Amino acid sequence: MTYEAGAPRYRNTTDRPVHHLTVADARGEAMGYLWANDEDDAAGWCLRPAGDRAGISEGLKWSAELGTAKARGLVPTAALAELARGSDPRCVSHVVPGSLATAPSLTALTELAHVVTEADDRRLLARLDRVNADAWRELSQALAELTDEDRAVRWSDGGKQPDGTWRMSYPLHSERLRRLVSALSAVGAVTPAYLWQDNPPPAVPADGRLSPADAVRAATAVVRGERFSDGTIAQAVESGLLDAVAESLCAWYEAVADRPWDDP
């Protein structure tokens, strides 16, 4: 979705308190927030980074609706009220009835948007492939066979070559490390359901343990991140993050493999 150049728009920031509405998907899970402040003629969309990827495209649609309201001369809070009245719960996203609230600042609303819920965790765990026992066996074996030598990732020779050309250095992953990374994808732990670029980079907790959902988040961020920045996987191995991811996921699978599908 594109915006016309010069089209009327509300300001996209304010230092004042903001009124906001919760926008949810058909399951009732929050995707983001519509916010407004009349004093600064400001309004916009605040994405929930922990939420579903659909929040990105739906946010563009809601932003376009705000643009239409601005073109019609509505003040920001009147635009929110109109969007709430016209919202249809049968649509991909809708305004949650009675969700109008006030945040002390746009920064506070952004912090609220970053809060992770149990529904967020359940959505990520639902993407794991419980039926592929071979993939889980491969993950467990790959973790067990990973050595300290595999974890000490070496880099190729870079810099100026004898023929005068320049070559970028890149990490040399061992076969066992590549096997572990591939197994993470095979079990569904590397998923488009997590907006890894909109969230802070994962880190190993002080106790070295990750929840299964956080393991999915970390696996996605590390494996996808390697495509954009060489050495992301090597850094995760060095910090112990990759081991913590695999250990958490293997423990989760062992605990749930025999449960009925309708278990939470």
WOFENKA-V86635 format. One record per residue. N is the residue number from 0. RES is the residue in one letter. OMEGA is omega in radians with two decimals (none if undefined). NEAR is the number of other C-alpha atoms within 8 Angstrom. Layout:
BEGIN
((N & RES & OMEGA & NEAR) (N & RES & OMEGA & NEAR))
END
This chain:
BEGIN
((0 & M & -3.11 & 4) (1 & T & 3.12 & 3) (2 & Y & 3.11 & 6) (3 & E & 3.11 & 5) (4 & A & 3.11 & 4) (5 & G & 3.13 & 4) (6 & A & 3.14 & 8) (7 & P & 3.12 & 7) (8 & R & 2.98 & 8) (9 & Y & 3.02 & 12) (10 & R & -3.07 & 10) (11 & N & 3.11 & 7) (12 & T & 3.08 & 7) (13 & T & 3.06 & 11) (14 & D & -3.08 & 6) (15 & R & 3.04 & 9) (16 & P & -3.13 & 11) (17 & V & 2.95 & 12) (18 & H & -3.12 & 12) (19 & H & 3.09 & 14) (20 & L & 3.07 & 14) (21 & T & 3.06 & 13) (22 & V & -3.07 & 13) (23 & A & 3.07 & 14) (24 & D & -3.07 & 12) (25 & A & 3.12 & 11) (26 & R & -3.11 & 5) (27 & G & -3.14 & 7) (28 & E & -3.08 & 8) (29 & A & 3.10 & 10) (30 & M & -3.11 & 15) (31 & G & -3.08 & 15) (32 & Y & 2.95 & 13) (33 & L & -3.08 & 14) (34 & W & -3.12 & 13) (35 & A & 3.02 & 14) (36 & N & -3.07 & 15) (37 & D & -3.08 & 9) (38 & E & -3.14 & 5) (39 & D & -3.11 & 8) (40 & D & -3.04 & 11) (41 & A & 3.10 & 14) (42 & A & 3.12 & 14) (43 & G & -3.12 & 12) (44 & W & 3.10 & 11) (45 & C & -3.10 & 12) (46 & L & 2.95 & 11) (47 & R & -3.11 & 12) (48 & P & 3.13 & 10) (49 & A & -3.07 & 12) (50 & G & -3.08 & 12) (51 & D & 3.12 & 11) (52 & R & 3.13 & 10) (53 & A & 3.12 & 7) (54 & G & 3.13 & 12) (55 & I & -3.13 & 8) (56 & S & 3.12 & 8) (57 & E & 3.09 & 10) (58 & G & 3.09 & 12) (59 & L & 3.13 & 9) (60 & K & 3.13 & 9) (61 & W & 3.10 & 10) (62 & S & 3.10 & 10) (63 & A & 3.10 & 9) (64 & E & 3.08 & 9) (65 & L & 3.10 & 13) (66 & G & 3.10 & 12) (67 & T & 3.12 & 8) (68 & A & 3.11 & 10) (69 & K & -3.14 & 14) (70 & A & 3.12 & 10) (71 & R & 3.05 & 6) (72 & G & 3.13 & 6) (73 & L & 3.00 & 9) (74 & V & -3.03 & 9) (75 & P & -3.10 & 14) (76 & T & 3.06 & 10) (77 & A & 3.08 & 8) (78 & A & 3.10 & 12) (79 & L & -3.11 & 13) (80 & A & 3.14 & 8) (81 & E & 3.13 & 8) (82 & L & 3.11 & 10) (83 & A & -3.12 & 11) (84 & R & -3.07 & 6) (85 & G & -3.07 & 6) (86 & S & -3.10 & 8) (87 & D & -3.12 & 8) (88 & P & 3.10 & 9) (89 & R & -3.12 & 7) (90 & C & 3.13 & 8) (91 & V & 3.06 & 8) (92 & S & -3.12 & 13) (93 & H & 3.05 & 13) (94 & V & 3.12 & 14) (95 & V & 3.14 & 11) (96 & P & 3.10 & 6) (97 & G & -3.06 & 4) (98 & S & -3.13 & 9) (99 & L & -3.13 & 9) (100 & A & 3.14 & 7) (101 & T & 3.05 & 8) (102 & A & -3.10 & 11) (103 & P & 3.14 & 9) (104 & S & 3.07 & 11) (105 & L & 3.07 & 13) (106 & T & 3.12 & 6) (107 & A & 3.11 & 9) (108 & L & 3.11 & 11) (109 & T & 3.09 & 9) (110 & E & 3.08 & 8) (111 & L & -3.12 & 7) (112 & A & -3.12 & 13) (113 & H & 3.13 & 9) (114 & V & -3.14 & 7) (115 & V & -3.11 & 7) (116 & T & 3.06 & 6) (117 & E & 3.11 & 6) (118 & A & 3.08 & 7) (119 & D & 3.13 & 11) (120 & D & -3.11 & 11) (121 & R & -3.13 & 10) (122 & R & 3.13 & 9) (123 & L & -3.13 & 13) (124 & L & 3.12 & 10) (125 & A & 3.13 & 7) (126 & R & 3.10 & 9) (127 & L & -3.06 & 9) (128 & D & -3.08 & 8) (129 & R & -3.02 & 8) (130 & V & -3.09 & 5) (131 & N & -3.09 & 8) (132 & A & 3.14 & 7) (133 & D & -3.14 & 6) (134 & A & 3.13 & 10) (135 & W & 3.08 & 12) (136 & R & 3.11 & 8) (137 & E & 3.12 & 10) (138 & L & -3.13 & 13) (139 & S & -3.12 & 10) (140 & Q & -3.14 & 8) (141 & A & 3.10 & 13) (142 & L & -3.10 & 11) (143 & A & -3.06 & 6) (144 & E & 3.13 & 7) (145 & L & -3.09 & 10) (146 & T & 3.07 & 6) (147 & D & 3.10 & 6) (148 & E & 3.09 & 6) (149 & D & -3.10 & 11) (150 & R & 3.10 & 11) (151 & A & -3.04 & 8) (152 & V & 3.08 & 11) (153 & R & 3.14 & 7) (154 & W & 3.10 & 8) (155 & S & 3.08 & 8) (156 & D & 3.11 & 8) (157 & G & 3.11 & 10) (158 & G & -3.07 & 8) (159 & K & -3.12 & 8) (160 & Q & -3.13 & 9) (161 & P & -3.12 & 5) (162 & D & 3.09 & 4) (163 & G & 3.12 & 6) (164 & T & 3.12 & 7) (165 & W & -3.12 & 8) (166 & R & 3.09 & 9) (167 & M & 3.06 & 7) (168 & S & 3.13 & 9) (169 & Y & -3.10 & 10) (170 & P & 3.12 & 11) (171 & L & -3.13 & 8) (172 & H & 3.09 & 9) (173 & S & 3.12 & 8) (174 & E & -3.14 & 6) (175 & R & 3.11 & 10) (176 & L & 3.09 & 12) (177 & R & 3.12 & 9) (178 & R & 3.13 & 9) (179 & L & -3.13 & 12) (180 & V & 3.11 & 9) (181 & S & -3.14 & 8) (182 & A & 3.10 & 13) (183 & L & 3.09 & 13) (184 & S & -3.08 & 10) (185 & A & -3.13 & 8) (186 & V & 3.10 & 12) (187 & G & -3.10 & 10) (188 & A & 3.06 & 14) (189 & V & -2.91 & 13) (190 & T & 3.04 & 11) (191 & P & -3.13 & 7) (192 & A & 3.14 & 8) (193 & Y & -3.12 & 12) (194 & L & -2.98 & 12) (195 & W & -3.12 & 10) (196 & Q & -3.14 & 6) (197 & D & -3.11 & 6) (198 & N & 3.12 & 8) (199 & P & 3.14 & 6) (200 & P & -3.11 & 7) (201 & P & 3.11 & 7) (202 & A & 3.11 & 6) (203 & V & 3.09 & 12) (204 & P & -3.11 & 7) (205 & A & -3.13 & 5) (206 & D & 3.09 & 5) (207 & G & -3.08 & 8) (208 & R & 3.08 & 9) (209 & L & 2.97 & 11) (210 & S & 3.14 & 7) (211 & P & -3.14 & 11) (212 & A & 3.09 & 10) (213 & D & 3.07 & 9) (214 & A & 3.07 & 15) (215 & V & 3.11 & 15) (216 & R & -3.11 & 13) (217 & A & 3.13 & 13) (218 & A & -3.14 & 13) (219 & T & -3.11 & 15) (220 & A & -3.09 & 13) (221 & V & -3.07 & 11) (222 & V & 3.09 & 12) (223 & R & -3.11 & 9) (224 & G & 3.13 & 10) (225 & E & -3.14 & 11) (226 & R & -3.10 & 7) (227 & F & -3.07 & 6) (228 & S & 3.10 & 7) (229 & D & 3.10 & 9) (230 & G & 3.12 & 9) (231 & T & 3.11 & 11) (232 & I & 3.14 & 11) (233 & A & 3.13 & 11) (234 & Q & 3.12 & 8) (235 & A & 3.09 & 11) (236 & V & -3.10 & 11) (237 & E & -3.10 & 9) (238 & S & -3.07 & 8) (239 & G & -3.09 & 10) (240 & L & -3.09 & 12) (241 & L & 3.07 & 11) (242 & D & -3.13 & 9) (243 & A & 3.10 & 13) (244 & V & -3.10 & 14) (245 & A & 3.13 & 13) (246 & E & -3.14 & 9) (247 & S & -3.11 & 13) (248 & L & 3.12 & 11) (249 & C & 3.11 & 11) (250 & A & 3.11 & 8) (251 & W & -3.11 & 9) (252 & Y & 3.12 & 10) (253 & E & -3.10 & 7) (254 & A & -3.01 & 7) (255 & V & -3.01 & 7) (256 & A & -3.07 & 8) (257 & D & 3.14 & 5) (258 & R & 3.02 & 6) (259 & P & -3.07 & 5) (260 & W & -3.10 & 4) (261 & D & 3.07 & 4) (262 & D & 3.11 & 5) (263 & P & none & 3))
END
